[in-house]
Amino acid sequence: MANLTLIYGMRLLPSDEVAEVGDATLKLRNGREARVTMHLLEGSKEDIEKQLKTSLDAFFDFYPEI
């Protein structure tokens, strides 16, 4: 299997300051573009950590071959 690249970004803001979350755009070596869906997690530090771990586990469930 080829080496993989995981692309992600994080920023922590007060929950009442976020108005909208959009997709991030990537430029691929072949000249095409790809989009990355951004996810929003809210709650206490502990809530966010739990949600993030659950989300990460679920993400890798989409790729059972790796």
C-alpha positions in Angstrom: 0.0 0.0 0.0 1.2 3.5 -0.8 2.0 6.0 1.9 -1.0 8.1 2.9 -1.6 11.7 3.8 -4.2 12.8 6.4 -5.2 16.4 6.0 -6.9 18.2 8.9 -7.1 21.5 10.6 -8.2 22.7 14.0 -9.1 26.0 15.5 -10.7 26.5 18.9 -13.1 29.5 19.2 -15.8 30.6 21.5 -18.9 28.8 20.3 -21.0 32.0 19.9 -18.5 33.5 17.4 -18.8 30.9 14.7 -21.4 31.9 12.0 -20.6 29.4 9.2 -18.2 26.5 8.4 -17.4 25.7 4.7 -15.3 23.2 2.9 -11.5 23.5 2.5 -10.1 23.3 -1.0 -6.9 21.3 -1.9 -4.9 21.4 -5.1 -3.7 18.0 -6.2 -0.4 17.4 -8.2 -2.4 16.4 -11.3 -3.9 20.0 -11.3 -7.3 19.0 -10.1 -9.0 20.2 -6.9 -10.5 18.2 -4.1 -12.6 19.3 -1.1 -12.3 18.5 2.5 -15.4 18.6 4.6 -14.8 20.6 7.8 -16.5 19.4 11.0 -17.8 21.4 14.0 -17.6 20.0 17.5 -19.0 22.0 20.5 -19.1 21.5 24.2 -16.6 21.4 27.1 -13.0 20.4 26.5 -13.9 16.9 27.6 -16.9 16.8 25.3 -14.9 17.9 22.3 -12.1 15.4 23.0 -14.6 12.5 23.3 -16.4 13.6 20.0 -13.1 14.0 18.2 -11.9 10.5 19.2 -15.2 9.0 18.2 -15.1 10.9 14.8 -11.6 9.7 14.2 -12.4 6.1 14.9 -15.5 6.4 12.6 -13.4 8.0 9.8 -11.0 5.0 9.7 -14.0 2.6 9.6 -14.6 3.9 6.1 -11.2 2.5 5.1 -11.1 -1.1 6.4 -8.4 -2.0 3.9 -5.8 0.1 5.8 
